[in-house]
């Protein structure tokens, strides 16, 4: 069932996707009408060819193994088709989709997956007051902290990817206690979790190896299509120049699909790899060492040139948190 987390060695493949604000009903029930009724998925505002292709994908009826397939989809820039990435195990499923949709879909074999890791060492040892972009782990599962938030009730904490941890997990960063995971609900429609109780949390994120090696979070905003952004996973570290190629992408796996996903690409460059799930997506300030939080990494391609992420507005609205912009 798609409501179960799949935790595998190396590249982790969780069974869900990323979701945006206002898409709960349609995203949580694949196969239902996406572009009818109140609060349709944002992708429904795209041209007819994209909408029609999206409805076929959601129906999960184009191939007997459609419910077991793993796909990342988003509109082509010209709006003439839906771009769908798949892995080697799903070639026959992808071919069947192409036969069904023709020119309304374009395929690429990229093997999208979640980026939970099992190796440690990079950015480990984040002591209180904690920052975003740090290595955090429980047992052999290693991911990245996102950014400091104000939790319901006013206390401070952090956030990370929900497929990495479960409620009640005690998280460490090297020898330091980072906090307890809490507040996960609605998985796989929402792949996020809060962390609290690990001491102090401040509004800084790691941005090494470049200069400056850290930035102070001064704002938050969902990025626009075509925007240039940075990502900061615990293993890949800070990489800038990724372009937002979609703000309405979706990720389908095991029959579970969510929508309103940021897709960020930088062809030929490494911007994300296993262990980077949970890390911040941000825009550097024009001057000084500030940063605006744009989202949180969830997954990417094994080649490392593309990541997908929750929008910051989704994280805030679902977890009931607010990005901290003061120390």
N, C-alpha and C positions, 0 to 999 in steps of 0.2 A: 504493500500500500504506500501511496505517496506521502502519507503523514509520518512515515518512519525515517529517521536520519540514517543515512548509509555512511559509515566511517571506515574508509579503506586506507591502507598504507600508501604513502606517496601522495599522488593527486587524489584528493578526497572528492567524492561525488555525493553531495547531499541531494535530497529529493525534493527540490522545490525551486523557488525562484525568488526574485526580488520584486517588491511591490511598491507602488507609489500611493500617496494619500488619495483616498476616495475611490479605491478600486477593490475593496475587500470582497464584496458579494460576487462580482464576476470573476475575479482572480482566483477565488477559493474553490470554485465549482467548475472545473474544466468541462467542456461539452455544452454548457449553457450558452444562451445568446449573450454576446459581449457588447454588441452595438445597439441594443434595444433597451428601453426602460430607463429609469432614473440613474444618474451617475455612471454613464458608460465609460469603458476604458479610454484613456487619452488617445490611444492609437486609432480609435474610431473617428477621429478628426482628420485622419490621413486620407489621401485620394482613394477612390473606389477600388482600384486594383489591390491596394494594401489591405483595405478593410475586408474584402472578399477572401483574400488569402488567409488572413488572420482567423476569420470565422471557420475556415476549413481546418486549420491547424487545431484550433480549440475543440472542435467536434471530436477529434481523436478517432476518426472513423476511416481515414484514408488508407490504412494498412493494419493488418492484424496485430502488429507489434507497436502501434503508435503509442500506446500507453506505457511501453517500456523504453521508449526512445529518449535521448537527451539532445535537446536542440536549443540554440540561442537564435532569436529572430528579432529583426528590426527593419524599418522601412529603408529602402534605397534612397539616396539623397534626391533623386529626381522624382520620387513618389510613384514610379511606374511599376515597382515590384517590391516584394518582401524578401529580404536577404535572410537566409537560414543557414546557420553553421551546424555541422554534425560531426560525429566521430566515425572511425572505421567500422565499428560494430553496427552502425545504423545506416550503412550505405543503401541497403535495399529499401529501408523505410523512406529515406530521402529521395530515392529514385521514384518511388510510388507517389510521393508528394509532388514531384516535378511533373509526372505524367498526369496528375489530377489538375494541376494549376497552370501548367505551361509557362507562358511568359510572365505570369503574375508572381513567380517565385524564381529566385536565383540561389544556387547552392554553393557552399564552400566547405571543404573538409578541414575543420579546425579543432574539433574535439573539445568543446567548452566544458569546463569543470569548476568545481569549487576549489579554493586555494588553501585548504587546511593542511598544515604540515606536521612533521614528526621530528624534525631536527631542531636543535637549540644552539644558542651561542650569539646570534646577532641581536644587538640591542637588549640583551639580557642584563638584569641588574638594575631595573628602574625602581628606585627607592621613593618613598614618600617625601615630598609631594609628587604624585605620579603625573606623567605626561601621556599624550597620545602618540601612537606610532611605536610603542614599546612592545617587546616580546612578552607574551603572557602564555602560561601553559598550565595544564593539569595532566598528570601522568605523562603519556607520550604525545599528547595532542598540543600543538603549538600554533598560536595565531598572533594577531596584533591588536593592541588597544586602539580605539578610534580617536576619541577626543573627550575632554572633560565636559560633564553636563551637570545641570541642576536637576536633581531627582524630584519626584512628587514629594512634597513636604519640606523641600528646601535644602536637604543634604546634598553633598557633592558625590559624584561617582564618575564612571566611565562607561563606554559602550564597546561592543565587539560583535562579531558575526554569530548568529544563533546556532549555525551548524557546527561551530567549534566546541561549544560547551552546553551544559545542562544547568538548570536552576540548582543551586546548592553546591556547585563545584567551587572549591577553594582554589583560587588562581595565584600563581607565583610568577615573579619576574626575576629569574636567577635566584639568589638567596632571599629575596624580599617578598613579603606577602603583598599581593596586589589588590585583593578583595574577593568577595563572594559573588558568583554569577546569580542573577535574579531577574524576574520580570519577563521571562520568555513566555510568549503566548501567541497562538495563531500560526505556529509553524506547520506547513511550509510557506504559507502565504506571507509571513513576515520572518525574515532571516536575521534576527537581531536579538541582543540580550544586553541587559545593563549589568554593571559591576559596582559594588559599593562595600564600604566597611574596611578598606585597606589603608586607612590613614587619611592624609590630605591629598587632594587632586587639584592641579592648577591648570590654567589655560595656556599650556604650551604643547607643541608637538615636535617630535624629532624630524629634522630635515637634513641630516647629514647624508652623504659625505660632502656636499657642497657648502657654500657659505651664503647665509649663516647656517650653523649646524642645528639651530632650533628656531622656531618662530612662535610668536605670541598670537593666539587666536583673538581677533578683534571683531569678527563678524561672521555671518552665515548667509548663504544664498544658494538656491538651486542654480546650476549653471545653464546657460543657453546653448542651443544647438550650434556647433561650430566653435565653441569656446575652447581656449587652451588652458589646461589645468595641470596640476601636479598630483602625484600619488606618493604615499609613504608607507610601504609595508616593512615589516621588521627584517625581512631577508633582502629584498631588492633595494630597500631604503628609498630616499627621495629621488624621484624622477619627474622632470617637468617637460612640457611640450606635447603631452597627450591631448588629442583633440576629441571633443564630445561628438561622436558620430551619430548618436541617437539619444533622445530623452524619453522615448516610449518603447524601448526594447522589452523583450520578455524571455524568460528562461523556462523551458519545459523539461521535466524529468520524472519518469515513473508515473506519469499521469497528472502530476501537480504542476500548475503554471501560475505565475504571477506577472504583473505588468508594471509599466511606468519605470523601466530600468534605464539607468545611464550606461551607455556603451562608450568606452574611451579607448582610442587606438593611437599607436605611434609605430607605423610599419617599419620593420627593420631594427627596432630598439626594444630593450628589455624594460618593461614598466611594471611587471607583476609576475610572481611565481608562488609556489606552494609555501604556505606560512604567512602570506600577506593578507589573508582574509581578516577583515575587521579594521584594517588601516585606513587612515583618512585620505579623502580626496579634497584638495584645497587649491586656492588661488593666492599666490603671494601678493602682498601689497605692492603698489607701484614704487614706493620708496620705504626704506626702513625694514624692519624685520617682522611685520605683521602678516597675518594670514586670514583668509575667509574660508570657512569650512563649507564644502560643496556636497559631500556625501561620504559613504563608507564602502570600502571594497568588499565584495562577496566572492567573486570568482574571476576566471579569465581563461585564456587559451594556453596550452602547454608551451607554445612558442614564446610566450611572454610579451607579445606586442599589443595585446588587448586585454582589458579588464572590464568587468561590469560591476555596478555598484548601486546601492540604495541612494536615493536623494536624501539630503539632510532633512528636508521637510517630512519625509516618511519616517525617519528615525525619531524625530521630535514628536510627531503626532501619535505614532503607535505606542511608543514607550512612555509618553507623557513627560518627556524631559525637555530641557532647554539648553542649547549650547552655551557653555560658560565663556564669557568674554572679558572677565575680570579675574585677577589673581585669587 
